Amino acid sequence: MTSTESEDIDQEISETGEQPTTPPDDHSEWETTADDDGADSESQREATRVLNQDEIDSLLGFDDSEDMGGDSEGIHAILNSALVSYERLPMLEVVFDRLVRLMSTSLRNFTSDNVEVSIDNVTSTRFGDYLNSIPLPAMLSVIKADEWDNYGLVTIDSALIYSIVDVLLGGRRGTAAMRIEGRPYTTIERNLVERLVHVMLGDLSAAFEPLSPVTFRFERLETNPRFATITRPPNAAIVARLRVDMDDRGGEIELVLPYATLEPVRELLLQMFMGEKFGRDTIWENHLAEAMWSTEIELEAVMDERTMKLQDVFDLSVGTRIMFDATPQSSIEIRCGNIPLYAARMGRQSDRIAVQVERQIEKQGTGK
């Protein structure tokens, strides 16, 4: 600032008594701009803030409420939406109810003890998740449905294994079976458990018999879940958990049936249960049979047929003769639509042309 400018400012102050207003310099402008940029960046950081762990779990659907019995939400619910609920297969619940009744009787005869079998729950899960949730040690029996050409799994927990061994080898009633954890199962224990699985498979085949005859066969016994893989881990499966109680002793049996195994009888499992005949309504069947017997159909007596070229058909005109190979003694066919039913002879009855049925034409095999 020059001396002349300083004198002018002093003179202005003396005349007005106020400080003169000077335009802001470059430094103050930068401060204002920096404050504006800081506010914008603060709002941008507020808009793009990072989610915390609880919000991430809620978004993905892995919330603690799911472990407490709540429904899954978020991406986890979308992934599990492909699982078909067992509640959509009403007949499967009926099969499991029959299995419980049959197993209660069979295990009483097998153990000579008071045995009660009940269903804890039936759930749908992915096969890989089920294998990861198996508490060890356990015995896994791989079974095969011969008619369905697919496999299933029977898992027996250690509590039931020791209880069965204790009962079959003469253990006293009212005393809990002694458990020795951390050791592999002996040959005697494996053989006794295998006998138990054979009893269960017989009852399982009998439970499915009214719906669809099937034979469940024992394949092998495994103690490592990795060696009991019967389907791909992402595939869905139905897990039925059965509780076996024997006078203060017992355990659980889990029956795992992949949806691929139940696919041959899926249509039968979808029907509603109506009595022991598994969905059959005799009143409707009788009504339908009576209606079919009173249905009118049209029969045609075909003397002969001839195959002609399309050009010859277009050349037909009034007076053209078509020669057939039929004679008065030739056999004719009685048809319903395009289906031949009977072979007959043509004749006359009074003043009407009549047909006398000679034999029934057998249906040709279609390979079904």
C-alpha positions in Angstrom: 0.0 0.0 0.0 1.5 3.4 -1.0 1.6 6.5 1.1 -1.0 8.2 -0.9 -3.5 5.4 -0.4 -2.8 5.4 3.4 -3.5 9.2 3.6 -6.8 8.7 1.7 -7.9 6.1 4.1 -7.0 8.1 7.2 -8.9 11.1 5.8 -12.0 8.9 5.2 -11.9 7.6 8.7 -11.6 11.1 10.1 -14.6 12.3 8.1 -17.0 9.3 8.6 -15.8 7.8 11.9 -16.1 4.2 10.4 -13.7 1.7 9.0 -13.8 1.5 5.2 -15.1 -1.6 3.5 -12.5 -3.2 1.4 -13.0 -6.2 -0.9 -11.9 -9.6 0.5 -8.5 -10.7 -0.5 -7.6 -14.0 -2.1 -6.9 -15.7 1.2 -10.4 -15.2 2.5 -11.9 -16.5 -0.7 -9.9 -19.7 -0.3 -11.1 -20.2 3.2 -14.7 -19.8 2.1 -14.2 -22.3 -0.7 -12.5 -24.7 1.6 -15.4 -24.5 4.0 -17.9 -25.3 1.2 -15.8 -28.2 -0.1 -15.6 -29.5 3.5 -19.4 -29.5 3.8 -19.8 -31.2 0.5 -17.3 -33.9 1.4 -18.9 -34.4 4.8 -22.3 -34.9 3.1 -20.7 -37.3 0.6 -19.2 -39.3 3.3 -22.5 -39.4 5.1 -24.2 -40.7 1.9 -21.5 -43.4 1.4 -20.9 -44.5 4.9 -19.8 -48.1 5.7 -22.4 -50.5 7.1 -21.7 -52.0 10.5 -21.7 -55.8 11.2 -25.4 -55.9 12.4 -26.6 -54.1 9.3 -24.6 -56.5 7.1 -26.0 -59.6 8.9 -29.5 -58.2 8.5 -29.1 -57.6 4.8 -27.7 -61.0 4.2 -30.3 -62.7 6.3 -27.9 -64.2 8.9 -29.6 -62.7 11.9 -29.7 -64.1 15.4 -33.4 -64.2 15.3 -33.2 -67.0 12.8 -31.4 -69.2 15.3 -34.2 -68.5 17.7 -36.8 -69.8 15.4 -37.5 -66.7 13.3 -37.9 -66.7 9.6 -34.8 -65.9 7.5 -34.7 -62.6 5.6 -32.6 -60.9 2.9 -30.4 -62.7 0.5 -30.4 -65.8 2.7 -34.2 -66.0 2.2 -33.8 -65.6 -1.5 -31.3 -68.5 -1.7 -33.5 -70.8 0.4 -36.6 -70.0 -1.6 -35.6 -72.7 -4.1 -36.1 -75.3 -1.3 -39.4 -77.1 -1.7 -41.1 -77.2 1.7 -42.1 -80.6 2.9 -45.5 -79.2 3.7 -46.2 -79.2 0.0 -46.0 -83.0 0.1 -49.0 -84.0 2.3 -48.6 -87.7 1.6 -45.0 -87.7 2.9 -46.3 -86.8 6.4 -48.7 -89.8 6.2 -45.8 -92.1 5.2 -43.8 -90.9 8.2 -46.7 -91.4 10.5 -47.0 -95.0 9.3 -43.2 -95.4 9.8 -43.5 -94.3 13.4 -46.3 -96.8 14.1 -44.4 -99.7 12.4 -41.1 -98.9 14.0 -42.6 -98.8 17.5 -43.8 -102.4 17.1 -40.7 -103.6 15.3 -38.2 -102.2 17.8 -40.2 -103.6 20.7 -39.8 -107.0 19.2 -36.2 -106.3 18.3 -35.1 -105.1 21.7 -37.7 -106.9 23.9 -38.1 -103.6 25.7 -40.6 -100.9 25.9 -39.8 -98.6 23.0 -41.6 -95.4 22.0 -40.9 -93.8 18.6 -42.0 -90.3 17.8 -41.3 -87.6 15.2 -39.4 -84.6 16.5 -39.6 -82.6 13.3 -39.4 -82.7 9.5 -37.4 -80.0 7.7 -36.1 -79.1 4.3 -32.4 -78.3 4.0 -29.5 -78.5 1.6 -27.6 -81.7 1.8 -24.2 -80.0 2.3 -25.5 -78.0 5.2 -26.9 -81.2 6.8 -23.6 -83.0 6.5 -21.8 -80.1 8.2 -24.3 -80.1 11.1 -24.0 -83.8 12.0 -22.6 -84.1 15.6 -19.7 -86.6 15.7 -19.3 -89.4 16.5 -22.2 -90.9 14.6 -23.0 -93.7 12.2 -24.3 -93.0 8.8 -26.0 -95.7 6.8 -26.2 -95.3 3.1 -29.4 -96.9 1.7 -30.7 -97.4 -1.8 -34.3 -97.4 -3.1 -34.1 -100.0 -5.8 -37.2 -99.1 -7.7 -36.4 -95.4 -7.7 -32.7 -96.0 -8.5 -31.5 -93.4 -6.0 -30.0 -93.2 -2.5 -30.9 -92.0 1.0 -29.2 -91.6 4.4 -29.9 -92.9 7.9 -28.0 -91.2 10.7 -27.9 -92.7 14.2 -26.4 -90.5 17.0 -24.1 -91.8 19.6 -26.7 -91.8 22.4 -28.9 -94.3 20.5 -25.9 -96.4 19.5 -24.8 -96.9 23.1 -28.4 -97.5 24.2 -29.1 -100.1 21.6 -25.8 -101.9 22.4 -26.6 -101.8 26.1 -30.1 -103.1 25.6 -29.2 -105.9 23.2 -26.3 -107.1 25.4 -28.4 -107.3 28.6 -27.9 -104.0 30.3 -30.0 -103.3 33.3 -33.1 -101.1 33.0 -33.2 -97.7 34.5 -29.5 -97.1 34.1 -28.0 -94.9 31.5 -25.7 -96.4 29.0 -22.0 -95.8 29.7 -20.4 -93.7 27.0 -16.7 -93.7 26.1 -16.2 -90.7 23.9 -13.2 -90.2 21.6 -12.8 -93.8 20.4 -13.9 -95.5 17.2 -16.9 -97.8 17.2 -16.1 -101.5 17.6 -17.2 -104.3 15.2 -19.8 -105.5 17.6 -21.4 -102.0 17.8 -21.3 -101.6 14.0 -23.0 -105.0 13.6 -25.7 -104.3 16.1 -26.4 -100.9 14.6 -26.6 -102.5 11.1 -29.2 -104.9 12.4 -31.2 -101.9 13.7 -31.0 -100.2 10.3 -32.2 -103.4 8.6 -35.3 -103.3 10.9 -35.9 -99.7 10.1 -35.6 -100.2 6.3 -38.1 -103.0 6.4 -40.6 -100.6 8.1 -39.8 -97.8 5.7 -40.5 -100.0 2.7 -43.8 -101.1 4.3 -44.7 -97.4 5.0 -44.3 -96.5 1.3 -46.0 -99.7 0.0 -49.6 -98.3 -0.1 -48.3 -95.3 -2.0 -45.7 -96.9 -4.3 -44.0 -100.3 -3.8 -40.3 -99.7 -3.1 -37.5 -101.7 -1.5 -34.9 -99.9 0.6 -31.7 -101.8 0.7 -28.7 -101.3 3.0 -25.6 -100.3 1.1 -22.8 -99.5 3.6 -22.1 -98.0 7.0 -19.9 -94.9 7.4 -18.6 -93.0 10.3 -17.2 -90.0 8.3 -19.8 -87.7 6.8 -17.5 -87.0 3.8 -17.8 -90.7 2.7 -21.6 -90.6 3.0 -22.2 -88.1 0.2 -25.1 -89.4 -1.9 -25.9 -86.2 -3.8 -24.4 -82.8 -4.5 -24.1 -80.5 -1.5 -26.4 -77.7 -3.0 -29.2 -80.2 -3.6 -32.3 -80.0 -1.4 -33.2 -82.9 0.9 -35.9 -83.7 3.4 -34.7 -84.6 7.0 -37.0 -86.5 9.3 -35.8 -86.6 12.9 -37.2 -89.6 14.9 -36.9 -89.9 18.6 -36.5 -93.4 20.2 -37.1 -93.7 23.9 -36.4 -96.9 25.9 -36.9 -96.6 29.6 -34.6 -93.6 30.4 -32.4 -94.5 27.5 -32.6 -93.6 23.8 -31.5 -91.3 21.1 -32.4 -90.0 17.6 -32.5 -91.4 14.1 -32.4 -89.0 11.2 -33.8 -90.1 7.8 -32.5 -88.0 4.9 -34.2 -88.3 1.5 -33.0 -86.0 -1.3 -35.7 -84.6 -3.5 -34.1 -86.4 -6.4 -34.9 -89.7 -4.7 -38.5 -88.8 -4.2 -38.9 -87.4 -7.8 -40.4 -90.7 -9.2 -43.3 -90.5 -6.7 -43.6 -86.7 -6.5 -47.0 -86.7 -8.1 -48.3 -89.2 -5.6 -46.8 -87.3 -2.7 -48.6 -84.1 -3.8 -52.1 -85.6 -3.4 -54.2 -85.1 -0.2 -54.7 -88.0 2.2 -58.2 -89.4 2.2 -58.4 -92.6 4.3 -56.0 -95.6 4.2 -56.3 -95.9 0.4 -54.0 -92.9 0.0 -56.0 -90.4 -1.9 -58.5 -92.7 -3.7 -62.2 -91.8 -3.6 -64.3 -94.9 -4.2 -67.5 -92.9 -4.5 -66.1 -90.8 -7.4 -64.6 -94.0 -9.0 -68.0 -95.7 -9.0 -69.7 -92.6 -10.4 -67.1 -92.3 -13.2 -67.4 -96.0 -14.0 -71.2 -95.8 -14.3 -70.9 -92.7 -16.5 -68.4 -94.4 -18.8 -70.6 -97.5 -19.2 -73.5 -95.2 -20.4 -71.4 -93.3 -22.8 -72.4 -93.5 -26.5 -69.8 -94.1 -29.1 -69.9 -94.4 -32.8 -68.7 -97.6 -34.6 -67.7 -97.9 -38.3 -67.8 -101.1 -40.4 -64.9 -100.7 -42.8 -65.0 -103.1 -45.8 -61.7 -102.2 -47.4 -59.2 -99.3 -47.8 -57.0 -98.3 -50.7 -54.1 -95.9 -50.7 -53.9 -93.6 -53.7 -51.5 -90.9 -54.9 -52.7 -87.3 -54.4 -52.5 -86.8 -58.2 -54.9 -89.7 -58.8 -57.3 -88.2 -56.2 -57.3 -84.9 -58.1 -58.0 -86.7 -61.3 -61.2 -88.3 -60.0 -64.3 -87.2 -61.7 -68.0 -88.2 -62.0 -68.2 -91.8 -63.2 -64.6 -92.8 -62.2 -64.5 -96.3 -60.7 -62.2 -97.3 -57.8 -61.5 -101.0 -57.6 -61.2 -102.7 -54.1 -59.9 -106.1 -53.3 -62.9 -107.0 -51.0 -65.3 -109.8 -51.9 -68.6 -110.7 -50.3 -66.7 -113.3 -48.2 -64.0 -110.9 -47.1 -63.7 -110.0 -43.4 -64.4 -106.4 -42.4 -63.2 -104.3 -39.5 -65.4 -102.6 -36.9 -63.6 -99.5 -35.6 -64.1 -96.8 -33.1 -62.3 -93.8 -34.6 -58.9 -95.2 -35.7 -58.9 -98.1 -33.3 -59.9 -101.5 -34.7 -62.1 -103.5 -32.3 -63.6 -106.5 -34.0 -63.4 -108.6 -37.1 -66.8 -109.3 -38.7 -68.7 -110.7 -41.7 -71.2 -108.7 -43.7 -74.7 -110.1 -44.4 -78.3 -109.2 -44.6 -81.1 -109.3 -42.0 -84.5 -108.8 -43.5 -84.2 -105.7 -45.6 -81.2 -104.3 -43.7 -77.4 -104.8 -44.1 -76.1 -106.6 -41.0 -72.7 -107.3 -39.5 -71.8 -110.5 -37.6 -68.9 -110.2 -35.1 -66.5 -113.1 -35.4 -63.6 -112.2 -33.1 -62.0 -109.4 -31.1 -58.9 -107.8 -32.6 -56.0 -107.9 -30.1 -54.3 -104.6 -29.5 -50.7 -104.4 -30.7 -48.1 -103.8 -28.1 -46.9 -100.2 -27.9 -43.8 -101.0 -25.8 -45.3 -99.5 -22.6 
